[in-house]
Structures are given as C-alpha cells and as structure tokens.
Amino acid sequence: MGHLAWASGLGSGEREGGTRRGWYQEMRLLWAAAAALSLPPAAAAASGGDANCSTGILDRDSSCCCPKSCGRCGGTNCQAHRGGREACCTGSIEGGHRFCDRSGPPCIMGGPPPPPKPLRPAHTVNPKRGYVADSPDCGDALLLNASGWFYDYNAINPYREPGKSVGDCARAAQVGRIDERFAPMNWCLDGMDAPVAASVNRTFFMGFNEPNNLHNCNTPAEKVAEAWGTVMKNWSSSQLVSPATAGNGIKWFDEFFAACHKLYGATGCRIGENVFLEIACTVS
C-alpha cells in the first residue's frame, strides 16, 4: 500500500488499490462512525476521540477500533461488512492515520508516535587526530572526517588542485571541511618561498619533515634554525609547528634550539607545538 499526501483535513488523499481516496472517502468514514453511534455526521465529527474504543469494536490485536456496524473488526472479507474496507479493514484504518485519542472509530488505538529523538552526530571530531592526504581523492576527506586535520608535505591542499583532485569535492568542502582542516607544510627548505593560495588556512604551519632522516629532509639543525627565520616571516600570523624528527630526535632538537637562541636571542625560534614521528607496526 502506498500513500500520497495532498493536504490536511478533509482534503487529504490516499492511493490504495489504484484508487485515490479524498474528501469524499473521508466523509464516508465519518458517516460510518456516525451510523454506529446513531449520531448525525456533524455530531460525529464534533464528538472528539474514543481512546478506549467504547463506541466501537476492537480488532484481534486491539490495535484498531472499527464502528460497531462492522460487526467484526478486520479479518477475512472485512470489506464486505457494513462500512466497507475503509471502516472495517485494519489495513485501511492504519493507512488513514486517524488515532482514537482524537477521532472516533474507525481509528488506530492510542495516539500518534512521539517524534523521533534528534540523531547524535555520527562522529566526534578529534583535534589531535590527523592524516597524510597523499591522494587527491576527496572521498578520503569524507571517509576520514573525524580527523581534526590533514597535511600533504607542502602548502598545496591536495583536494583543491585544479585538474588533479577527484571525487565529490563540493560535498567534501561542505561536509568534510577540507579548507578548514588543511594544515600547510614545507617538506624541506627548498619549498619555503613557494606561492601559497589565498584559500589556504593559515591557522597552523608545519615545519620540515624528518630533518634527521637520511631519506627525507636530512638537514643539519643549525641550517634549519637559520631557515626558521624565513618561516617566522612568511607565517607571522600562524601557530608554528616544529620540524618533525624521526624516532629519537633529542640530539637534533638540542642542537636546533641552541642554534635558535644563538641566532634570535632569548626568544629563540617561535614554535607553538613540538613534533616528533614514531612509526611502528605491531601485529596483535
């Protein structure tokens, strides 16, 4: 059974078995109820609800109330009873959405169900959780939208690169917040003066990647400290995140901060967050 809503009150309609039930069929329901109560139609419409089905007949499951004129509520050949399908068949009564606390029979026992509770958010964003966006597929941003941030080793948002980004990037911009969550970075010193798009979020800026690793930025701490002067200038309004060392970076950081004090005095290198990388795989 399908339903097609048209309007409220007597103008409502229902599609059942290929026919549309409008105001005329609604009046038939009222007339059937009035016949059971020995009341004129106008009086039946104004008589209010019958929450206990005291003026009608309950069906076998006590879920519907039919007019007494039906003789029986629901069951085989219910459409043949006085009042017809609309008044005597539980399927039609349930489809009519008339509740006994507001209307007389035929009606559904009780009242309408309470409105559903508001859905809880599907996830809670974790500001400490981030990921490397090493693919231009905007679907990743939607899949990993519980992460508070992402980066891609440079200052170019991979989901915003013309001709490279793929997927539903419009939805990712709205739902996945790809502009808000992107954290720009310089992989190494040679990227410091690269142009930065106006759309890039400058709240944070991440320093160089693994300067103590032969296979990454691999730059002496003193040279990185010198370059940090350019970083502080280019990202003057951003919260700066330190270069990210690989593994135990204590020795490298000791040399870096010592060079910062030597170059820039007591204030040293402006850094809001200190970062190190520890990559491990454990089978459990």
C-alpha positions in Angstrom: 0.0 0.0 0.0 1.4 3.4 -0.9 0.3 6.8 0.3 0.2 10.1 -1.4 -0.3 13.1 0.8 -2.3 16.0 -0.7 -3.4 18.4 2.1 -4.5 18.4 5.7 -8.1 17.7 7.0 -10.8 16.6 4.6 -8.6 17.4 1.6 -6.2 14.6 2.3 -5.9 11.7 -0.1 -4.7 8.2 -0.1 -3.8 5.9 -3.0 -4.9 2.3 -2.3 -5.5 -0.4 -4.9 -5.3 2.1 -7.7 -8.0 4.5 -6.5 -7.5 7.8 -4.7 -9.4 8.5 -1.5 -10.1 12.2 -1.0 -12.6 14.3 0.9 -15.5 12.1 -0.2 -13.9 8.9 1.3 -13.1 10.8 4.5 -16.8 11.7 4.7 -17.7 8.1 4.2 -15.6 7.2 7.3 -17.4 9.9 9.3 -20.8 8.6 8.1 -19.9 5.0 9.1 -18.8 6.2 12.5 -22.0 8.2 12.9 -24.1 5.2 11.9 -22.6 3.2 14.7 -23.2 5.9 17.2 -26.7 6.8 15.9 -25.5 10.4 15.5 -25.7 12.7 12.5 -22.4 13.2 10.6 -21.9 16.7 12.0 -22.3 15.4 15.6 -19.8 12.5 15.0 -17.2 14.9 13.6 -17.5 17.0 16.7 -17.7 14.2 19.3 -13.9 14.0 19.9 -11.9 10.9 20.4 -12.7 7.4 21.8 -9.4 6.4 23.4 -10.9 3.1 24.8 -13.0 2.1 21.7 -16.1 2.2 24.0 -18.3 3.1 21.0 -16.7 0.6 18.6 -15.2 -2.9 18.2 -11.6 -3.8 18.8 -9.7 -5.9 16.3 -8.0 -9.2 17.4 -4.8 -7.4 18.3 -6.5 -4.4 20.0 -4.6 -2.1 17.6 -7.6 -0.8 15.7 -11.2 0.3 16.5 -13.9 -0.3 14.0 -17.5 1.0 14.1 -20.0 -1.4 15.7 -21.8 -1.5 12.4 -19.0 -3.6 11.0 -20.0 -6.5 13.3 -16.3 -7.5 13.4 -13.1 -5.5 13.1 -10.7 -6.8 10.5 -10.3 -10.4 9.3 -11.3 -12.2 6.2 -13.7 -10.4 3.9 -13.8 -7.3 6.1 -14.5 -5.2 3.1 -17.9 -6.9 2.8 -19.1 -5.7 6.2 -21.3 -2.6 6.7 -19.0 0.4 6.3 -16.7 -1.3 3.8 -13.0 -1.6 3.6 -12.3 2.0 5.0 -14.3 1.4 8.2 -13.9 -2.4 8.8 -10.4 -3.4 7.5 -7.5 -2.8 9.7 -5.1 -2.2 6.8 -7.2 0.7 5.6 -7.7 2.1 9.1 -3.9 2.1 9.8 -3.3 3.7 6.5 -5.7 6.5 7.3 -3.6 7.7 10.3 -6.7 8.5 12.4 -5.9 8.0 16.1 -8.6 7.1 18.6 -7.4 9.7 21.2 -8.5 12.3 18.6 -11.2 10.6 16.5 -14.0 8.2 16.9 -14.0 4.8 15.1 -12.7 3.8 12.6 -9.4 4.7 14.2 -6.0 3.5 15.4 -5.8 2.8 19.1 -3.7 5.3 21.1 -2.2 8.4 19.6 0.5 9.1 17.0 4.0 8.0 17.9 6.2 10.6 19.5 8.6 12.4 17.2 12.0 10.7 16.9 14.8 11.9 19.1 17.4 14.0 17.4 20.2 11.9 16.0 23.5 12.1 17.7 26.4 13.2 15.5 27.8 10.3 13.6 31.2 11.1 14.9 33.1 13.4 17.2 36.0 15.3 15.6 39.3 14.6 17.3 41.5 17.7 17.0 44.6 15.5 17.8 44.0 13.0 15.1 45.4 13.8 11.6 46.4 12.0 8.5 48.6 12.4 5.4 46.5 13.3 2.4 48.8 11.7 -0.2 45.9 11.2 -2.6 43.8 13.8 -4.4 40.6 11.8 -3.9 38.1 14.0 -2.0 36.4 10.8 -0.9 39.3 10.4 1.6 38.3 13.6 3.3 34.7 12.4 3.7 35.8 9.0 5.0 38.2 10.4 7.5 36.2 13.4 8.6 36.6 12.5 12.3 40.2 13.7 12.0 40.8 17.2 13.0 43.4 18.0 10.4 45.4 16.7 7.4 48.5 17.6 5.5 50.4 16.8 2.3 54.1 17.8 2.9 53.6 21.2 1.2 51.4 24.2 1.2 49.0 23.0 -1.6 45.7 21.4 -0.5 45.6 18.2 -2.5 41.8 18.3 -2.6 41.9 21.8 -4.2 44.4 21.2 -7.0 42.8 22.1 -10.4 43.0 19.2 -12.8 44.2 16.7 -10.1 41.6 16.5 -7.4 38.9 13.9 -8.0 35.7 12.7 -6.3 32.8 14.7 -4.8 35.0 17.7 -3.8 32.0 20.0 -3.5 30.5 17.8 -0.8 33.9 17.3 0.8 34.2 21.1 1.1 30.9 21.3 2.9 30.8 18.2 5.0 34.5 17.2 5.1 35.7 20.8 5.8 38.7 20.4 3.5 39.7 24.1 3.7 39.3 24.4 7.5 41.2 21.1 8.3 44.2 21.5 5.9 47.5 22.3 7.6 50.1 23.7 5.2 53.7 22.4 5.5 57.2 22.7 3.9 58.7 19.3 3.3 62.2 20.9 3.3 63.9 24.2 2.9 63.6 24.4 -0.9 59.8 24.9 -0.6 59.8 27.9 1.8 59.2 30.6 -0.9 56.7 28.6 -3.0 53.4 30.6 -3.6 50.6 29.9 -1.2 46.9 30.1 -2.4 44.7 32.6 -0.7 42.3 29.8 0.3 44.9 28.1 2.4 44.0 28.1 6.1 46.9 29.8 7.9 45.9 28.9 11.5 48.8 26.4 11.7 52.0 25.9 9.7 54.0 22.7 10.0 57.8 22.7 9.7 60.2 20.4 7.8 59.7 16.6 7.5 62.3 14.4 9.3 65.3 16.6 9.1 67.3 14.0 11.0 66.5 11.2 8.4 68.8 10.5 5.5 65.8 9.7 3.3 63.8 12.8 4.0 64.7 16.5 4.6 68.1 15.4 6.1 69.3 18.9 7.1 71.6 19.9 10.0 69.9 21.5 12.9 71.9 24.8 12.6 70.8 25.2 8.9 67.2 24.6 9.8 67.4 27.2 12.6 68.6 29.7 10.0 65.7 28.8 7.7 63.3 29.2 10.6 63.7 33.0 10.3 62.1 32.8 6.9 59.3 30.6 8.3 58.6 33.1 11.1 58.4 35.9 8.5 56.3 34.1 5.9 53.8 32.7 8.5 53.8 35.5 11.0 50.1 35.1 12.0 50.2 31.3 12.2 50.9 28.9 15.1 54.1 27.3 14.1 54.7 23.5 14.5 58.3 22.4 14.8 60.2 20.3 12.3 59.2 16.7 12.9 62.1 14.4 13.7 62.1 10.7 13.1 62.5 8.4 16.1 64.6 9.8 18.9 65.1 13.4 18.0 66.5 14.6 21.3 70.0 15.3 20.0 68.8 17.1 16.9 66.3 19.3 18.8 69.0 20.2 21.4 71.2 21.4 18.5 68.2 23.2 16.9 67.1 25.1 19.9 70.7 26.0 20.8 71.1 27.5 17.3 67.8 29.3 17.6 68.9 31.1 20.8 72.2 31.9 19.2 70.6 33.4 16.1 67.5 35.1 17.6 68.3 35.9 21.2 66.3 35.0 24.2 63.0 34.5 22.3 64.7 31.9 20.0 62.6 30.3 17.3 58.9 30.9 17.6 57.2 27.5 17.9 53.8 26.6 19.4 53.9 22.9 19.1 56.8 20.4 19.2 56.5 17.3 17.0 58.3 14.0 16.5 57.4 11.0 14.5 57.4 7.4 15.7 56.3 4.9 13.1 55.8 1.3 14.2 53.8 -1.7 13.2 52.7 -4.3 15.8 50.9 -7.5 14.9 48.4 -8.4 17.7 
